[in-house]
């Protein structure tokens, strides 16, 4: 059961929206923090007072405003909050849409739910809180699809280097020289062409530009 919630969010409008969703669920014991350091301090103090939070709802990105902070963003807050209160439920409410970043949150940071700030996010936020209250994790279908899409091809370090060079504007015919200077083998043009052809074939692309754009979208480069 979730009765006490901490919202870590630096945008007032988003803060109000989350508060309204919680009130619709008849959760009224709500605290707010506009900075990650303040959020962590609230978690620590509540635990010491034997009045721990049940759920932390946090954004990932907090705009710097000159206020000195030890924790630079939501990722740091999640790690510190887990250490301070291991049983704390954590729901990420963010505009993040890169599969690589979301995948890390799900698998490495072991969050309990993720809701993307977008159309219908209030409904999904409500669903997420209800699922987490039932001790179930919540990830919307489109988030699962993004993660599954990321895992359809396993990019090697050489693959990533080649795609990064293309993204930087290096012509395909000039890539061998760059690989040779870095001591990467095989570095022949035919080998590079085969790698690019394989990646595009597996992922369903016909142009290098599509491959580069896709890799940027999913956070590979």
C-alpha distance (Angstrom), angle and dihedral (degrees) to the residues before:
residue distance angle dihedral
X1 . . .
X2 3.79 . .
X3 3.80 116.4 .
X4 3.82 105.1 142.8
X5 3.80 122.1 50.9
X6 3.80 136.1 178.6
X7 3.80 118.6 -155.0
X8 3.82 116.5 -157.2
X9 3.80 105.6 -168.3
X10 3.80 131.3 132.4
X11 3.81 97.1 -158.4
X12 3.79 112.7 81.9
X13 3.81 95.0 -152.8
X14 3.81 91.9 54.8
X15 3.79 89.4 45.4
X16 3.81 91.2 55.2
X17 3.81 91.2 47.0
X18 3.80 92.3 53.5
X19 3.80 90.8 45.9
X20 3.83 90.9 53.0
X21 3.81 90.7 50.8
X22 3.80 91.2 51.1
X23 3.82 92.0 48.2
X24 3.82 89.4 51.2
X25 3.81 85.7 58.0
X26 3.82 89.2 49.6
X27 3.81 92.6 -111.3
X28 3.78 106.8 140.2
X29 3.81 104.5 158.2
X30 3.79 94.6 92.6
X31 3.80 131.2 154.3
X32 3.80 128.7 -172.0
X33 3.78 136.7 -148.6
X34 3.78 126.3 -177.0
X35 3.81 93.1 -170.0
X36 3.80 129.9 51.3
X37 3.80 93.8 -131.3
X38 3.80 90.1 54.7
X39 3.80 91.0 48.5
X40 3.80 92.2 52.7
X41 3.81 91.5 47.1
X42 3.81 90.3 52.3
X43 3.82 90.5 51.1
X44 3.81 92.5 49.3
X45 3.81 94.3 45.9
X46 3.82 92.8 46.8
X47 3.81 91.1 51.4
X48 3.81 91.2 49.6
X49 3.80 89.9 51.1
X50 3.81 90.1 51.5
X51 3.80 89.0 -116.4
X52 3.79 101.2 107.5
X53 3.78 125.1 178.7
X54 3.79 116.7 -107.9
X55 3.79 95.5 -153.5
X56 3.80 138.9 21.1
X57 3.81 115.8 -157.7
X58 3.79 108.8 -167.4
X59 3.77 141.2 171.6
X60 3.80 117.9 -137.4
X61 3.78 99.9 -137.2
X62 3.80 125.6 54.6
X63 3.79 119.4 -176.4
X64 3.82 113.6 -123.5
X65 3.80 113.0 -119.9
X66 3.78 102.4 171.9
X67 3.81 92.9 -86.0
X68 3.81 104.5 130.6
X69 3.80 112.1 -121.5
X70 3.80 134.1 -176.5
X71 3.81 91.3 -159.5
X72 3.78 110.5 57.6
X73 3.80 99.0 -164.5
X74 3.76 150.9 -24.2
X75 3.80 95.4 -62.3
X76 3.81 90.6 58.3
X77 3.79 90.8 44.3
X78 3.80 92.2 52.2
X79 3.80 92.4 52.2
X80 3.82 92.9 46.4
X81 3.82 93.2 44.6
X82 3.80 91.2 51.6
X83 3.80 89.6 53.2
X84 3.81 93.2 46.8
X85 3.81 95.0 45.2
X86 3.83 113.9 12.7
X87 3.81 94.6 -173.1
X88 3.83 94.5 52.6
X89 3.80 113.6 124.0
X90 3.81 112.3 -131.5
X91 3.80 127.1 -157.9
X92 3.81 119.3 -176.7
X93 3.81 115.7 -147.4
X94 3.78 106.8 -174.5
X95 3.80 146.4 136.3
X96 3.82 88.6 -123.5
X97 3.81 112.1 128.3
X98 3.83 104.3 165.5
X99 3.81 108.7 119.6
X100 3.81 92.5 -146.4
X101 3.81 91.7 57.3
X102 3.80 93.9 43.7
X103 3.80 90.8 46.6
X104 3.81 89.9 54.3
X105 3.80 91.1 50.4
X106 3.80 91.6 50.7
X107 3.78 99.4 43.5
X108 3.81 107.7 23.1
X109 3.79 101.9 31.0
X110 3.81 93.7 33.7
X111 3.79 96.4 -142.7
X112 3.80 118.7 -178.5
X113 3.77 97.4 -131.9
X114 3.79 147.3 -5.9
X115 3.80 129.1 -150.1
X116 3.78 121.2 179.8
X117 3.80 118.6 -138.1
X118 3.78 101.3 -116.4
X119 3.78 142.7 99.1
X120 3.84 111.7 -29.3
X121 3.80 91.4 14.0
X122 3.83 92.4 135.3
X123 3.80 90.5 59.9
X124 3.80 92.5 46.3
X125 3.79 91.0 46.0
X126 3.79 90.1 55.1
X127 3.81 91.5 47.6
X128 3.79 90.9 49.2
X129 3.80 94.2 51.9
X130 3.80 91.2 48.1
X131 3.81 92.0 50.2
X132 3.80 93.3 46.8
X133 3.82 89.1 49.9
X134 3.82 85.9 58.6
X135 3.83 89.2 53.0
X136 3.80 91.9 -107.7
X137 3.77 126.8 126.3
X138 3.80 119.3 -118.6
X139 3.79 127.6 -148.5
X140 3.83 120.6 155.9
X141 3.79 118.3 -120.6
X142 3.80 94.5 -108.6
X143 3.83 90.1 54.4
X144 3.80 90.9 52.1
X145 3.80 89.5 48.8
X146 3.81 91.6 51.7
X147 3.81 91.3 52.0
X148 3.80 92.2 46.3
X149 3.80 89.8 49.5
X150 3.80 90.9 52.0
X151 3.79 90.1 54.0
X152 3.83 95.9 51.7
X153 3.80 90.7 91.4
X154 3.78 129.5 30.1
X155 3.80 107.6 -140.5
X156 3.82 116.2 -148.8
X157 3.81 122.5 -147.0
X158 3.80 89.3 -104.9
X159 3.82 90.6 51.3
X160 3.79 90.2 52.3
X161 3.81 91.9 47.6
X162 3.81 91.6 52.2
X163 3.81 93.2 47.2
X164 3.81 91.1 46.4
X165 3.82 90.8 53.3
X166 3.80 90.2 50.3
X167 3.80 89.7 49.5
X168 3.81 89.2 52.4
X169 3.81 89.8 56.4
X170 3.81 98.7 -101.9
X171 3.81 110.6 150.9
X172 3.79 115.9 -118.9
X173 3.82 91.6 -119.1
X174 3.82 90.1 55.8
X175 3.81 96.5 50.6
X176 3.86 95.2 87.2
X177 3.80 90.8 63.9
X178 3.81 91.4 51.7
X179 3.82 91.9 49.4
X180 3.81 91.7 48.0
X181 3.79 91.5 52.4
X182 3.81 88.5 53.5
X183 3.79 92.6 47.7
X184 3.82 92.6 -115.5
X185 3.80 118.1 152.8
X186 2.95 140.9 -128.2
X187 3.78 89.7 34.5
X188 3.82 103.2 158.7
X189 3.78 119.4 127.8
X190 3.81 92.3 -118.9
X191 3.82 90.4 54.3
X192 3.80 91.0 50.8
X193 3.80 91.3 48.2
X194 3.82 90.6 51.4
X195 3.82 91.8 50.2
X196 3.79 92.7 49.4
X197 3.80 91.3 45.4
X198 3.82 91.3 51.4
X199 3.81 93.4 48.8
X200 3.81 93.0 48.0
X201 3.79 92.0 46.1
X202 3.82 94.3 51.7
X203 3.81 93.7 44.2
X204 3.80 95.6 41.7
X205 3.82 99.6 -114.9
X206 3.78 129.5 136.4
X207 3.81 100.8 -168.3
X208 3.80 134.9 53.2
X209 3.80 89.0 -130.5
X210 3.80 90.3 61.5
X211 3.79 91.0 50.0
X212 3.80 92.2 50.1
X213 3.82 92.6 47.7
X214 3.81 90.8 49.0
X215 3.81 92.5 49.9
X216 3.80 90.1 51.2
X217 3.81 90.7 49.8
X218 3.79 94.8 52.5
X219 3.80 94.7 41.7
X220 3.81 98.6 -112.0
X221 3.81 89.6 128.7
